[in-house]
Amino acid sequence: MIKIKDYDKKKEKLIFTTDMSLSLANAIRRSVLEIPIMAIDEVEIVKNDSALYDEIISHRLGLIPIKTDKVAKEMKFKLKGTGPKTVYSSDLHPSVETEYKIPIVILDDEQELEIVCDARLGKGIEHIKYSPGLLYYKHNLDPDIIDFVQVDDEGKITFNQEELDNLNLNDNLKKKINQAKEVNELEFTIESWKQISAKDIFLRAMDVLEENLDDLEKVVK
């Protein structure tokens, strides 16, 4: 069962609790880096009078988040600027369609920068620039009982009953511990870099996991 705790569309952050197993949660987390994401892969430096090497500018361009849909597999961008000014990711044409205004380089008087670059779909397992965001999870526990928690080999929450019996715990703590025994939940947090939404990161990660399991089943057969 999944319970949505918080969803901030503006910040592209999704938080929810679930009773799924730790092994499944970890499989979904790892699948995030197999979601196809658009990023700049090849850069042609036509002119660069700035203080930065071509390689540094190319590296910065590769880390700019680009809005990704399921249709486009390749895109071409151009950038041209003359100083004095700061060149930002928003100066790329056409627009990368994300709200971030990432500085690329500072141009002094009469310095010029002209670039043509190609973006393509890739996966985070190839290069982290294709990562759509962060997905992480933790056990959903009351802070007051963390000191009494143990985690078994399967990632399940357990308590050492003998130690608890020897402690002089108040009724409120005992109640919280008993509730934690009955409800073994994980809290998921997903933060998007805005190439795709936080919701889509979760859904597409599950799609990737399902596809990988189907491929494994075919090999086993």
Buried (B, 14 or more C-beta within 10 A) or exposed (E): EEEEEEBEEEEBBBBBBBEBBBEEBEBBBBBBBBBBBBBBBEBEBEEBEBEBEEEEBBBBBBBBBBBBEEEEEEBEBBBBBBBEBEBBBBBBEEEBEBEEEBEBBBBEEEBBBBBBBEBBBBBBEEBEBBBBBBBEBEBBBEEEBEEBBEEEEEBEBEBEEEEEEEEEBEEEBEEBBEEBEEEBBBBBBBBBBBBBBBBBBBEBBBBBBEEBEEEEEEEEE
